[in-house]
Amino acid sequence: MEDWRVLLGLGGFLLTLIGFVYTRAEKSAATTRELEQRTHKNELAIVQQRADAAEKYATKHELREAVDDMKNAMNGRFDRIETKLDKKEREIA
């Protein structure tokens, strides 16, 4: 009878441990998603500030360079998103 209690206690401990690890992993994933979103918003804000500064203070050549940089940054961001989507599609398939 005592062995049964020990096994039940051990099982309860293991379930509690698994639950704890799972909740920590979920919290970590949520934090990571939030940081990715904040990073993306910051990148967009930086690009917008550069565009505003270029528009106010730049010569035509500098303005063209800023526009090209913004296009490259946007295209690079879309390329990274497409790469992530392709990776997830491969994982699902």
PDB file of N, CA, C and O in Angstrom, chain B, residues numbered from 101:
ATOM      1  N   MET B 101       0.823  -1.189   0.000  1.00  0.00           N
ATOM      2  CA  MET B 101       0.000   0.000   0.000  1.00  0.00           C
ATOM      3  C   MET B 101       0.870   1.257   0.000  1.00  0.00           C
ATOM      4  O   MET B 101       0.520   2.261  -0.619  1.00  0.00           O
ATOM      5  N   GLU B 102       1.975   1.195   0.680  1.00  0.00           N
ATOM      6  CA  GLU B 102       2.880   2.337   0.733  1.00  0.00           C
ATOM      7  C   GLU B 102       3.513   2.595  -0.638  1.00  0.00           C
ATOM      8  O   GLU B 102       3.753   3.745  -1.005  1.00  0.00           O
ATOM      9  N   ASP B 103       3.782   1.521  -1.396  1.00  0.00           N
ATOM     10  CA  ASP B 103       4.344   1.678  -2.740  1.00  0.00           C
ATOM     11  C   ASP B 103       3.363   2.424  -3.644  1.00  0.00           C
ATOM     12  O   ASP B 103       3.770   3.227  -4.483  1.00  0.00           O
ATOM     13  N   TRP B 104       2.097   2.158  -3.471  1.00  0.00           N
ATOM     14  CA  TRP B 104       1.062   2.806  -4.269  1.00  0.00           C
ATOM     15  C   TRP B 104       1.056   4.304  -4.010  1.00  0.00           C
ATOM     16  O   TRP B 104       0.902   5.087  -4.948  1.00  0.00           O
ATOM     17  N   ARG B 105       1.219   4.716  -2.776  1.00  0.00           N
ATOM     18  CA  ARG B 105       1.244   6.128  -2.414  1.00  0.00           C
ATOM     19  C   ARG B 105       2.481   6.818  -2.994  1.00  0.00           C
ATOM     20  O   ARG B 105       2.407   7.948  -3.474  1.00  0.00           O
ATOM     21  N   VAL B 106       3.604   6.126  -2.941  1.00  0.00           N
ATOM     22  CA  VAL B 106       4.837   6.694  -3.489  1.00  0.00           C
ATOM     23  C   VAL B 106       4.691   6.890  -4.992  1.00  0.00           C
ATOM     24  O   VAL B 106       5.071   7.937  -5.517  1.00  0.00           O
ATOM     25  N   LEU B 107       4.148   5.899  -5.689  1.00  0.00           N
ATOM     26  CA  LEU B 107       3.955   6.013  -7.139  1.00  0.00           C
ATOM     27  C   LEU B 107       2.970   7.137  -7.471  1.00  0.00           C
ATOM     28  O   LEU B 107       3.178   7.884  -8.426  1.00  0.00           O
ATOM     29  N   LEU B 108       1.906   7.255  -6.689  1.00  0.00           N
ATOM     30  CA  LEU B 108       0.939   8.321  -6.910  1.00  0.00           C
ATOM     31  C   LEU B 108       1.579   9.692  -6.673  1.00  0.00           C
ATOM     32  O   LEU B 108       1.349  10.622  -7.446  1.00  0.00           O
ATOM     33  N   GLY B 109       2.362   9.822  -5.634  1.00  0.00           N
ATOM     34  CA  GLY B 109       3.069  11.077  -5.367  1.00  0.00           C
ATOM     35  C   GLY B 109       4.060  11.407  -6.465  1.00  0.00           C
ATOM     36  O   GLY B 109       4.148  12.558  -6.894  1.00  0.00           O
ATOM     37  N   LEU B 110       4.808  10.413  -6.927  1.00  0.00           N
ATOM     38  CA  LEU B 110       5.770  10.611  -8.010  1.00  0.00           C
ATOM     39  C   LEU B 110       5.062  11.016  -9.296  1.00  0.00           C
ATOM     40  O   LEU B 110       5.533  11.898 -10.015  1.00  0.00           O
ATOM     41  N   GLY B 111       3.923  10.371  -9.591  1.00  0.00           N
ATOM     42  CA  GLY B 111       3.145  10.731 -10.785  1.00  0.00           C
ATOM     43  C   GLY B 111       2.633  12.159 -10.701  1.00  0.00           C
ATOM     44  O   GLY B 111       2.687  12.902 -11.680  1.00  0.00           O
ATOM     45  N   GLY B 112       2.136  12.542  -9.530  1.00  0.00           N
ATOM     46  CA  GLY B 112       1.665  13.917  -9.342  1.00  0.00           C
ATOM     47  C   GLY B 112       2.780  14.921  -9.510  1.00  0.00           C
ATOM     48  O   GLY B 112       2.598  15.970 -10.128  1.00  0.00           O
ATOM     49  N   PHE B 113       3.946  14.594  -8.954  1.00  0.00           N
ATOM     50  CA  PHE B 113       5.103  15.482  -9.097  1.00  0.00           C
ATOM     51  C   PHE B 113       5.501  15.638 -10.561  1.00  0.00           C
ATOM     52  O   PHE B 113       5.776  16.747 -11.019  1.00  0.00           O
ATOM     53  N   LEU B 114       5.530  14.533 -11.287  1.00  0.00           N
ATOM     54  CA  LEU B 114       5.915  14.600 -12.706  1.00  0.00           C
ATOM     55  C   LEU B 114       4.904  15.405 -13.522  1.00  0.00           C
ATOM     56  O   LEU B 114       5.295  16.186 -14.390  1.00  0.00           O
ATOM     57  N   LEU B 115       3.608  15.223 -13.254  1.00  0.00           N
ATOM     58  CA  LEU B 115       2.603  16.010 -13.971  1.00  0.00           C
ATOM     59  C   LEU B 115       2.740  17.497 -13.652  1.00  0.00           C
ATOM     60  O   LEU B 115       2.601  18.338 -14.539  1.00  0.00           O
ATOM     61  N   THR B 116       3.008  17.816 -12.406  1.00  0.00           N
ATOM     62  CA  THR B 116       3.207  19.211 -12.025  1.00  0.00           C
ATOM     63  C   THR B 116       4.430  19.791 -12.721  1.00  0.00           C
ATOM     64  O   THR B 116       4.398  20.920 -13.211  1.00  0.00           O
ATOM     65  N   LEU B 117       5.504  19.016 -12.764  1.00  0.00           N
ATOM     66  CA  LEU B 117       6.732  19.462 -13.426  1.00  0.00           C
ATOM     67  C   LEU B 117       6.497  19.692 -14.917  1.00  0.00           C
ATOM     68  O   LEU B 117       6.957  20.689 -15.472  1.00  0.00           O
ATOM     69  N   ILE B 118       5.789  18.781 -15.559  1.00  0.00           N
ATOM     70  CA  ILE B 118       5.491  18.931 -16.994  1.00  0.00           C
ATOM     71  C   ILE B 118       4.629  20.169 -17.230  1.00  0.00           C
ATOM     72  O   ILE B 118       4.871  20.921 -18.175  1.00  0.00           O
ATOM     73  N   GLY B 119       3.637  20.385 -16.388  1.00  0.00           N
ATOM     74  CA  GLY B 119       2.790  21.568 -16.511  1.00  0.00           C
ATOM     75  C   GLY B 119       3.574  22.850 -16.341  1.00  0.00           C
ATOM     76  O   GLY B 119       3.357  23.820 -17.067  1.00  0.00           O
ATOM     77  N   PHE B 120       4.496  22.858 -15.372  1.00  0.00           N
ATOM     78  CA  PHE B 120       5.327  24.036 -15.139  1.00  0.00           C
ATOM     79  C   PHE B 120       6.195  24.343 -16.355  1.00  0.00           C
ATOM     80  O   PHE B 120       6.272  25.490 -16.795  1.00  0.00           O
ATOM     81  N   VAL B 121       6.841  23.327 -16.890  1.00  0.00           N
ATOM     82  CA  VAL B 121       7.708  23.518 -18.059  1.00  0.00           C
ATOM     83  C   VAL B 121       6.892  23.994 -19.255  1.00  0.00           C
ATOM     84  O   VAL B 121       7.333  24.872 -19.996  1.00  0.00           O
ATOM     85  N   TYR B 122       5.713  23.426 -19.447  1.00  0.00           N
ATOM     86  CA  TYR B 122       4.854  23.825 -20.573  1.00  0.00           C
ATOM     87  C   TYR B 122       4.437  25.281 -20.461  1.00  0.00           C
ATOM     88  O   TYR B 122       4.509  26.019 -21.444  1.00  0.00           O
ATOM     89  N   THR B 123       4.000  25.711 -19.274  1.00  0.00           N
ATOM     90  CA  THR B 123       3.568  27.098 -19.117  1.00  0.00           C
ATOM     91  C   THR B 123       4.724  28.061 -19.307  1.00  0.00           C
ATOM     92  O   THR B 123       4.535  29.143 -19.863  1.00  0.00           O
ATOM     93  N   ARG B 124       5.908  27.699 -18.863  1.00  0.00           N
ATOM     94  CA  ARG B 124       7.078  28.563 -19.065  1.00  0.00           C
ATOM     95  C   ARG B 124       7.405  28.669 -20.552  1.00  0.00           C
ATOM     96  O   ARG B 124       7.754  29.743 -21.041  1.00  0.00           O
ATOM     97  N   ALA B 125       7.290  27.555 -21.265  1.00  0.00           N
ATOM     98  CA  ALA B 125       7.569  27.565 -22.703  1.00  0.00           C
ATOM     99  C   ALA B 125       6.557  28.442 -23.439  1.00  0.00           C
ATOM    100  O   ALA B 125       6.926  29.185 -24.349  1.00  0.00           O
ATOM    101  N   GLU B 126       5.290  28.360 -23.052  1.00  0.00           N
ATOM    102  CA  GLU B 126       4.261  29.197 -23.673  1.00  0.00           C
ATOM    103  C   GLU B 126       4.525  30.674 -23.400  1.00  0.00           C
ATOM    104  O   GLU B 126       4.385  31.511 -24.291  1.00  0.00           O
ATOM    105  N   LYS B 127       4.903  30.985 -22.178  1.00  0.00           N
ATOM    106  CA  LYS B 127       5.187  32.380 -21.827  1.00  0.00           C
ATOM    107  C   LYS B 127       6.391  32.878 -22.632  1.00  0.00           C
ATOM    108  O   LYS B 127       6.398  34.015 -23.104  1.00  0.00           O
ATOM    109  N   SER B 128       7.393  32.036 -22.782  1.00  0.00           N
ATOM    110  CA  SER B 128       8.578  32.410 -23.550  1.00  0.00           C
ATOM    111  C   SER B 128       8.224  32.643 -25.019  1.00  0.00           C
ATOM    112  O   SER B 128       8.722  33.584 -25.638  1.00  0.00           O
ATOM    113  N   ALA B 129       7.373  31.796 -25.569  1.00  0.00           N
ATOM    114  CA  ALA B 129       6.964  31.955 -26.964  1.00  0.00           C
ATOM    115  C   ALA B 129       6.175  33.249 -27.150  1.00  0.00           C
ATOM    116  O   ALA B 129       6.356  33.952 -28.144  1.00  0.00           O
ATOM    117  N   ALA B 130       5.306  33.561 -26.202  1.00  0.00           N
ATOM    118  CA  ALA B 130       4.529  34.801 -26.293  1.00  0.00           C
ATOM    119  C   ALA B 130       5.450  36.014 -26.214  1.00  0.00           C
ATOM    120  O   ALA B 130       5.266  36.985 -26.948  1.00  0.00           O
ATOM    121  N   THR B 131       6.429  35.960 -25.336  1.00  0.00           N
ATOM    122  CA  THR B 131       7.390  37.054 -25.209  1.00  0.00           C
ATOM    123  C   THR B 131       8.182  37.225 -26.498  1.00  0.00           C
ATOM    124  O   THR B 131       8.424  38.348 -26.939  1.00  0.00           O
ATOM    125  N   THR B 132       8.580  36.121 -27.095  1.00  0.00           N
ATOM    126  CA  THR B 132       9.326  36.171 -28.355  1.00  0.00           C
ATOM    127  C   THR B 132       8.487  36.797 -29.462  1.00  0.00           C
ATOM    128  O   THR B 132       8.982  37.628 -30.223  1.00  0.00           O
ATOM    129  N   ARG B 133       7.219  36.402 -29.555  1.00  0.00           N
ATOM    130  CA  ARG B 133       6.332  36.990 -30.573  1.00  0.00           C
ATOM    131  C   ARG B 133       6.172  38.492 -30.351  1.00  0.00           C
ATOM    132  O   ARG B 133       6.191  39.277 -31.299  1.00  0.00           O
ATOM    133  N   GLU B 134       6.015  38.878 -29.091  1.00  0.00           N
ATOM    134  CA  GLU B 134       5.864  40.302 -28.777  1.00  0.00           C
ATOM    135  C   GLU B 134       7.122  41.081 -29.165  1.00  0.00           C
ATOM    136  O   GLU B 134       7.029  42.178 -29.716  1.00  0.00           O
ATOM    137  N   LEU B 135       8.280  40.522 -28.882  1.00  0.00           N
ATOM    138  CA  LEU B 135       9.529  41.193 -29.240  1.00  0.00           C
ATOM    139  C   LEU B 135       9.699  41.300 -30.746  1.00  0.00           C
ATOM    140  O   LEU B 135      10.190  42.314 -31.244  1.00  0.00           O
ATOM    141  N   GLU B 136       9.297  40.262 -31.480  1.00  0.00           N
ATOM    142  CA  GLU B 136       9.367  40.321 -32.938  1.00  0.00           C
ATOM    143  C   GLU B 136       8.470  41.426 -33.479  1.00  0.00           C
ATOM    144  O   GLU B 136       8.859  42.154 -34.392  1.00  0.00           O
ATOM    145  N   GLN B 137       7.269  41.553 -32.917  1.00  0.00           N
ATOM    146  CA  GLN B 137       6.345  42.601 -33.361  1.00  0.00           C
ATOM    147  C   GLN B 137       6.896  43.980 -33.042  1.00  0.00           C
ATOM    148  O   GLN B 137       6.816  44.887 -33.870  1.00  0.00           O
ATOM    149  N   ARG B 138       7.456  44.148 -31.848  1.00  0.00           N
ATOM    150  CA  ARG B 138       8.029  45.437 -31.477  1.00  0.00           C
ATOM    151  C   ARG B 138       9.216  45.782 -32.358  1.00  0.00           C
ATOM    152  O   ARG B 138       9.382  46.933 -32.760  1.00  0.00           O
ATOM    153  N   THR B 139      10.044  44.784 -32.658  1.00  0.00           N
ATOM    154  CA  THR B 139      11.199  45.010 -33.533  1.00  0.00           C
ATOM    155  C   THR B 139      10.730  45.453 -34.919  1.00  0.00           C
ATOM    156  O   THR B 139      11.290  46.378 -35.508  1.00  0.00           O
ATOM    157  N   HIS B 140       9.708  44.789 -35.428  1.00  0.00           N
ATOM    158  CA  HIS B 140       9.183  45.147 -36.747  1.00  0.00           C
ATOM    159  C   HIS B 140       8.639  46.579 -36.742  1.00  0.00           C
ATOM    160  O   HIS B 140       8.901  47.347 -37.667  1.00  0.00           O
ATOM    161  N   LYS B 141       7.889  46.934 -35.709  1.00  0.00           N
ATOM    162  CA  LYS B 141       7.352  48.294 -35.614  1.00  0.00           C
ATOM    163  C   LYS B 141       8.485  49.315 -35.521  1.00  0.00           C
ATOM    164  O   LYS B 141       8.406  50.391 -36.114  1.00  0.00           O
ATOM    165  N   ASN B 142       9.534  48.976 -34.777  1.00  0.00           N
ATOM    166  CA  ASN B 142      10.681  49.887 -34.669  1.00  0.00           C
ATOM    167  C   ASN B 142      11.391  50.050 -36.010  1.00  0.00           C
ATOM    168  O   ASN B 142      11.802  51.154 -36.367  1.00  0.00           O
ATOM    169  N   GLU B 143      11.534  48.955 -36.749  1.00  0.00           N
ATOM    170  CA  GLU B 143      12.152  49.040 -38.067  1.00  0.00           C
ATOM    171  C   GLU B 143      11.341  49.953 -38.978  1.00  0.00           C
ATOM    172  O   GLU B 143      11.903  50.776 -39.701  1.00  0.00           O
ATOM    173  N   LEU B 144      10.019  49.807 -38.942  1.00  0.00           N
ATOM    174  CA  LEU B 144       9.164  50.668 -39.760  1.00  0.00           C
ATOM    175  C   LEU B 144       9.277  52.138 -39.337  1.00  0.00           C
ATOM    176  O   LEU B 144       9.292  53.034 -40.180  1.00  0.00           O
ATOM    177  N   ALA B 145       9.355  52.371 -38.034  1.00  0.00           N
ATOM    178  CA  ALA B 145       9.479  53.746 -37.543  1.00  0.00           C
ATOM    179  C   ALA B 145      10.805  54.360 -37.984  1.00  0.00           C
ATOM    180  O   ALA B 145      10.851  55.535 -38.348  1.00  0.00           O
ATOM    181  N   ILE B 146      11.881  53.579 -37.956  1.00  0.00           N
ATOM    182  CA  ILE B 146      13.186  54.079 -38.388  1.00  0.00           C
ATOM    183  C   ILE B 146      13.151  54.430 -39.867  1.00  0.00           C
ATOM    184  O   ILE B 146      13.659  55.474 -40.278  1.00  0.00           O
ATOM    185  N   VAL B 147      12.552  53.560 -40.658  1.00  0.00           N
ATOM    186  CA  VAL B 147      12.448  53.835 -42.096  1.00  0.00           C
ATOM    187  C   VAL B 147      11.629  55.099 -42.325  1.00  0.00           C
ATOM    188  O   VAL B 147      11.975  55.921 -43.173  1.00  0.00           O
ATOM    189  N   GLN B 148      10.548  55.256 -41.572  1.00  0.00           N
ATOM    190  CA  GLN B 148       9.722  56.457 -41.718  1.00  0.00           C
ATOM    191  C   GLN B 148      10.491  57.716 -41.332  1.00  0.00           C
ATOM    192  O   GLN B 148      10.384  58.740 -42.008  1.00  0.00           O
ATOM    193  N   GLN B 149      11.263  57.648 -40.253  1.00  0.00           N
ATOM    194  CA  GLN B 149      12.072  58.800 -39.840  1.00  0.00           C
ATOM    195  C   GLN B 149      13.126  59.146 -40.885  1.00  0.00           C
ATOM    196  O   GLN B 149      13.365  60.317 -41.177  1.00  0.00           O
ATOM    197  N   ARG B 150      13.750  58.115 -41.442  1.00  0.00           N
ATOM    198  CA  ARG B 150      14.737  58.366 -42.484  1.00  0.00           C
ATOM    199  C   ARG B 150      14.084  59.015 -43.699  1.00  0.00           C
ATOM    200  O   ARG B 150      14.659  59.904 -44.326  1.00  0.00           O
ATOM    201  N   ALA B 151      12.873  58.560 -44.024  1.00  0.00           N
ATOM    202  CA  ALA B 151      12.165  59.138 -45.161  1.00  0.00           C
ATOM    203  C   ALA B 151      11.805  60.594 -44.888  1.00  0.00           C
ATOM    204  O   ALA B 151      11.943  61.447 -45.764  1.00  0.00           O
ATOM    205  N   ASP B 152      11.348  60.873 -43.676  1.00  0.00           N
ATOM    206  CA  ASP B 152      11.006  62.260 -43.324  1.00  0.00           C
ATOM    207  C   ASP B 152      12.235  63.166 -43.384  1.00  0.00           C
ATOM    208  O   ASP B 152      12.175  64.272 -43.922  1.00  0.00           O
ATOM    209  N   ALA B 153      13.345  62.689 -42.830  1.00  0.00           N
ATOM    210  CA  ALA B 153      14.576  63.481 -42.844  1.00  0.00           C
ATOM    211  C   ALA B 153      15.061  63.686 -44.274  1.00  0.00           C
ATOM    212  O   ALA B 153      15.496  64.779 -44.638  1.00  0.00           O
ATOM    213  N   ALA B 154      14.985  62.648 -45.070  1.00  0.00           N
ATOM    214  CA  ALA B 154      15.424  62.767 -46.463  1.00  0.00           C
ATOM    215  C   ALA B 154      14.557  63.750 -47.223  1.00  0.00           C
ATOM    216  O   ALA B 154      15.047  64.537 -48.032  1.00  0.00           O
ATOM    217  N   GLU B 155      13.263  63.695 -46.953  1.00  0.00           N
ATOM    218  CA  GLU B 155      12.339  64.582 -47.651  1.00  0.00           C
ATOM    219  C   GLU B 155      12.580  66.059 -47.286  1.00  0.00           C
ATOM    220  O   GLU B 155      12.475  66.946 -48.133  1.00  0.00           O
ATOM    221  N   LYS B 156      12.897  66.293 -46.038  1.00  0.00           N
ATOM    222  CA  LYS B 156      13.088  67.672 -45.582  1.00  0.00           C
ATOM    223  C   LYS B 156      14.454  68.249 -45.951  1.00  0.00           C
ATOM    224  O   LYS B 156      14.563  69.420 -46.315  1.00  0.00           O
ATOM    225  N   TYR B 157      15.489  67.422 -45.855  1.00  0.00           N
ATOM    226  CA  TYR B 157      16.846  67.965 -45.918  1.00  0.00           C
ATOM    227  C   TYR B 157      17.697  67.468 -47.082  1.00  0.00           C
ATOM    228  O   TYR B 157      18.818  67.945 -47.259  1.00  0.00           O
ATOM    229  N   ALA B 158      17.218  66.556 -47.856  1.00  0.00           N
ATOM    230  CA  ALA B 158      18.074  65.901 -48.835  1.00  0.00           C
ATOM    231  C   ALA B 158      18.018  66.576 -50.205  1.00  0.00           C
ATOM    232  O   ALA B 158      17.058  67.258 -50.562  1.00  0.00           O
ATOM    233  N   THR B 159      19.103  66.347 -50.952  1.00  0.00           N
ATOM    234  CA  THR B 159      19.122  66.744 -52.356  1.00  0.00           C
ATOM    235  C   THR B 159      18.376  65.674 -53.143  1.00  0.00           C
ATOM    236  O   THR B 159      17.981  64.649 -52.588  1.00  0.00           O
ATOM    237  N   LYS B 160      18.184  65.915 -54.434  1.00  0.00           N
ATOM    238  CA  LYS B 160      17.472  64.937 -55.258  1.00  0.00           C
ATOM    239  C   LYS B 160      18.167  63.580 -55.255  1.00  0.00           C
ATOM    240  O   LYS B 160      17.513  62.542 -55.146  1.00  0.00           O
ATOM    241  N   HIS B 161      19.485  63.589 -55.374  1.00  0.00           N
ATOM    242  CA  HIS B 161      20.237  62.340 -55.386  1.00  0.00           C
ATOM    243  C   HIS B 161      20.080  61.592 -54.055  1.00  0.00           C
ATOM    244  O   HIS B 161      19.866  60.380 -54.044  1.00  0.00           O
ATOM    245  N   GLU B 162      20.187  62.312 -52.948  1.00  0.00           N
ATOM    246  CA  GLU B 162      20.043  61.684 -51.640  1.00  0.00           C
ATOM    247  C   GLU B 162      18.621  61.161 -51.435  1.00  0.00           C
ATOM    248  O   GLU B 162      18.419  60.107 -50.832  1.00  0.00           O
ATOM    249  N   LEU B 163      17.643  61.905 -51.941  1.00  0.00           N
ATOM    250  CA  LEU B 163      16.258  61.476 -51.832  1.00  0.00           C
ATOM    251  C   LEU B 163      16.031  60.181 -52.610  1.00  0.00           C
ATOM    252  O   LEU B 163      15.360  59.272 -52.121  1.00  0.00           O
ATOM    253  N   ARG B 164      16.584  60.098 -53.810  1.00  0.00           N
ATOM    254  CA  ARG B 164      16.463  58.878 -54.609  1.00  0.00           C
ATOM    255  C   ARG B 164      17.124  57.710 -53.879  1.00  0.00           C
ATOM    256  O   ARG B 164      16.578  56.607 -53.861  1.00  0.00           O
ATOM    257  N   GLU B 165      18.279  57.939 -53.283  1.00  0.00           N
ATOM    258  CA  GLU B 165      18.987  56.893 -52.539  1.00  0.00           C
ATOM    259  C   GLU B 165      18.151  56.422 -51.338  1.00  0.00           C
ATOM    260  O   GLU B 165      18.091  55.226 -51.052  1.00  0.00           O
ATOM    261  N   ALA B 166      17.513  57.360 -50.646  1.00  0.00           N
ATOM    262  CA  ALA B 166      16.676  57.004 -49.499  1.00  0.00           C
ATOM    263  C   ALA B 166      15.474  56.170 -49.940  1.00  0.00           C
ATOM    264  O   ALA B 166      15.109  55.201 -49.275  1.00  0.00           O
ATOM    265  N   VAL B 167      14.865  56.547 -51.052  1.00  0.00           N
ATOM    266  CA  VAL B 167      13.723  55.789 -51.572  1.00  0.00           C
ATOM    267  C   VAL B 167      14.172  54.371 -51.945  1.00  0.00           C
ATOM    268  O   VAL B 167      13.483  53.399 -51.637  1.00  0.00           O
ATOM    269  N   ASP B 168      15.316  54.260 -52.602  1.00  0.00           N
ATOM    270  CA  ASP B 168      15.835  52.938 -52.956  1.00  0.00           C
ATOM    271  C   ASP B 168      16.130  52.104 -51.711  1.00  0.00           C
ATOM    272  O   ASP B 168      15.849  50.906 -51.684  1.00  0.00           O
ATOM    273  N   ASP B 169      16.695  52.731 -50.683  1.00  0.00           N
ATOM    274  CA  ASP B 169      16.960  52.023 -49.428  1.00  0.00           C
ATOM    275  C   ASP B 169      15.667  51.528 -48.792  1.00  0.00           C
ATOM    276  O   ASP B 169      15.603  50.408 -48.285  1.00  0.00           O
ATOM    277  N   MET B 170      14.635  52.375 -48.821  1.00  0.00           N
ATOM    278  CA  MET B 170      13.344  51.963 -48.252  1.00  0.00           C
ATOM    279  C   MET B 170      12.762  50.794 -49.030  1.00  0.00           C
ATOM    280  O   MET B 170      12.230  49.856 -48.435  1.00  0.00           O
ATOM    281  N   LYS B 171      12.856  50.840 -50.341  1.00  0.00           N
ATOM    282  CA  LYS B 171      12.345  49.738 -51.159  1.00  0.00           C
ATOM    283  C   LYS B 171      13.097  48.449 -50.840  1.00  0.00           C
ATOM    284  O   LYS B 171      12.488  47.387 -50.707  1.00  0.00           O
ATOM    285  N   ASN B 172      14.419  48.545 -50.718  1.00  0.00           N
ATOM    286  CA  ASN B 172      15.214  47.362 -50.403  1.00  0.00           C
ATOM    287  C   ASN B 172      14.865  46.815 -49.020  1.00  0.00           C
ATOM    288  O   ASN B 172      14.784  45.600 -48.836  1.00  0.00           O
ATOM    289  N   ALA B 173      14.659  47.698 -48.058  1.00  0.00           N
ATOM    290  CA  ALA B 173      14.308  47.255 -46.701  1.00  0.00           C
ATOM    291  C   ALA B 173      12.960  46.550 -46.702  1.00  0.00           C
ATOM    292  O   ALA B 173      12.790  45.514 -46.059  1.00  0.00           O
ATOM    293  N   MET B 174      12.002  47.120 -47.430  1.00  0.00           N
ATOM    294  CA  MET B 174      10.673  46.504 -47.493  1.00  0.00           C
ATOM    295  C   MET B 174      10.732  45.159 -48.204  1.00  0.00           C
ATOM    296  O   MET B 174      10.142  44.181 -47.744  1.00  0.00           O
ATOM    297  N   ASN B 175      11.434  45.112 -49.306  1.00  0.00           N
ATOM    298  CA  ASN B 175      11.549  43.854 -50.043  1.00  0.00           C
ATOM    299  C   ASN B 175      12.270  42.803 -49.209  1.00  0.00           C
ATOM    300  O   ASN B 175      11.902  41.628 -49.237  1.00  0.00           O
ATOM    301  N   GLY B 176      13.290  43.217 -48.472  1.00  0.00           N
ATOM    302  CA  GLY B 176      14.005  42.278 -47.607  1.00  0.00           C
ATOM    303  C   GLY B 176      13.095  41.721 -46.538  1.00  0.00           C
ATOM    304  O   GLY B 176      13.159  40.535 -46.216  1.00  0.00           O
ATOM    305  N   ARG B 177      12.241  42.575 -45.981  1.00  0.00           N
ATOM    306  CA  ARG B 177      11.305  42.127 -44.948  1.00  0.00           C
ATOM    307  C   ARG B 177      10.319  41.127 -45.531  1.00  0.00           C
ATOM    308  O   ARG B 177      10.025  40.111 -44.901  1.00  0.00           O
ATOM    309  N   PHE B 178       9.802  41.403 -46.734  1.00  0.00           N
ATOM    310  CA  PHE B 178       8.876  40.468 -47.364  1.00  0.00           C
ATOM    311  C   PHE B 178       9.577  39.158 -47.717  1.00  0.00           C
ATOM    312  O   PHE B 178       8.971  38.091 -47.627  1.00  0.00           O
ATOM    313  N   ASP B 179      10.842  39.228 -48.116  1.00  0.00           N
ATOM    314  CA  ASP B 179      11.585  38.009 -48.415  1.00  0.00           C
ATOM    315  C   ASP B 179      11.716  37.147 -47.166  1.00  0.00           C
ATOM    316  O   ASP B 179      11.578  35.926 -47.236  1.00  0.00           O
ATOM    317  N   ARG B 180      11.984  37.784 -46.013  1.00  0.00           N
ATOM    318  CA  ARG B 180      12.101  37.017 -44.765  1.00  0.00           C
ATOM    319  C   ARG B 180      10.762  36.385 -44.394  1.00  0.00           C
ATOM    320  O   ARG B 180      10.722  35.253 -43.911  1.00  0.00           O
ATOM    321  N   ILE B 181       9.670  37.108 -44.617  1.00  0.00           N
ATOM    322  CA  ILE B 181       8.353  36.562 -44.311  1.00  0.00           C
ATOM    323  C   ILE B 181       8.043  35.386 -45.231  1.00  0.00           C
ATOM    324  O   ILE B 181       7.536  34.358 -44.783  1.00  0.00           O
ATOM    325  N   GLU B 182       8.351  35.541 -46.524  1.00  0.00           N
ATOM    326  CA  GLU B 182       8.119  34.446 -47.468  1.00  0.00           C
ATOM    327  C   GLU B 182       8.943  33.219 -47.096  1.00  0.00           C
ATOM    328  O   GLU B 182       8.462  32.092 -47.208  1.00  0.00           O
ATOM    329  N   THR B 183      10.184  33.431 -46.655  1.00  0.00           N
ATOM    330  CA  THR B 183      11.036  32.329 -46.239  1.00  0.00           C
ATOM    331  C   THR B 183      10.431  31.604 -45.036  1.00  0.00           C
ATOM    332  O   THR B 183      10.430  30.374 -44.979  1.00  0.00           O
ATOM    333  N   LYS B 184       9.920  32.374 -44.078  1.00  0.00           N
ATOM    334  CA  LYS B 184       9.280  31.767 -42.905  1.00  0.00           C
ATOM    335  C   LYS B 184       8.046  30.963 -43.310  1.00  0.00           C
ATOM    336  O   LYS B 184       7.827  29.855 -42.821  1.00  0.00           O
ATOM    337  N   LEU B 185       7.241  31.536 -44.212  1.00  0.00           N
ATOM    338  CA  LEU B 185       6.047  30.823 -44.663  1.00  0.00           C
ATOM    339  C   LEU B 185       6.415  29.530 -45.379  1.00  0.00           C
ATOM    340  O   LEU B 185       5.792  28.495 -45.144  1.00  0.00           O
ATOM    341  N   ASP B 186       7.423  29.580 -46.250  1.00  0.00           N
ATOM    342  CA  ASP B 186       7.863  28.376 -46.953  1.00  0.00           C
ATOM    343  C   ASP B 186       8.347  27.322 -45.970  1.00  0.00           C
ATOM    344  O   ASP B 186       8.070  26.134 -46.135  1.00  0.00           O
ATOM    345  N   LYS B 187       9.069  27.761 -44.948  1.00  0.00           N
ATOM    346  CA  LYS B 187       9.580  26.827 -43.940  1.00  0.00           C
ATOM    347  C   LYS B 187       8.428  26.165 -43.184  1.00  0.00           C
ATOM    348  O   LYS B 187       8.452  24.957 -42.947  1.00  0.00           O
ATOM    349  N   LYS B 188       7.418  26.956 -42.804  1.00  0.00           N
ATOM    350  CA  LYS B 188       6.271  26.399 -42.081  1.00  0.00           C
ATOM    351  C   LYS B 188       5.481  25.450 -42.971  1.00  0.00           C
ATOM    352  O   LYS B 188       5.004  24.416 -42.503  1.00  0.00           O
ATOM    353  N   GLU B 189       5.339  25.790 -44.249  1.00  0.00           N
ATOM    354  CA  GLU B 189       4.625  24.907 -45.164  1.00  0.00           C
ATOM    355  C   GLU B 189       5.347  23.575 -45.317  1.00  0.00           C
ATOM    356  O   GLU B 189       4.711  22.525 -45.403  1.00  0.00           O
ATOM    357  N   ARG B 190       6.677  23.619 -45.351  1.00  0.00           N
ATOM    358  CA  ARG B 190       7.454  22.380 -45.442  1.00  0.00           C
ATOM    359  C   ARG B 190       7.308  21.553 -44.167  1.00  0.00           C
ATOM    360  O   ARG B 190       7.276  20.324 -44.226  1.00  0.00           O
ATOM    361  N   GLU B 191       7.219  22.216 -43.018  1.00  0.00           N
ATOM    362  CA  GLU B 191       7.066  21.508 -41.744  1.00  0.00           C
ATOM    363  C   GLU B 191       5.707  20.827 -41.679  1.00  0.00           C
ATOM    364  O   GLU B 191       5.590  19.709 -41.177  1.00  0.00           O
ATOM    365  N   ILE B 192       4.676  21.506 -42.190  1.00  0.00           N
ATOM    366  CA  ILE B 192       3.322  20.962 -42.149  1.00  0.00           C
ATOM    367  C   ILE B 192       3.200  19.773 -43.097  1.00  0.00           C
ATOM    368  O   ILE B 192       2.558  18.774 -42.770  1.00  0.00           O
ATOM    369  N   ALA B 193       3.816  19.882 -44.268  1.00  0.00           N
ATOM    370  CA  ALA B 193       3.692  18.829 -45.285  1.00  0.00           C
ATOM    371  C   ALA B 193       4.468  17.599 -44.914  1.00  0.00           C
ATOM    372  O   ALA B 193       4.470  16.620 -45.661  1.00  0.00           O
TER     373      ALA B 193
END
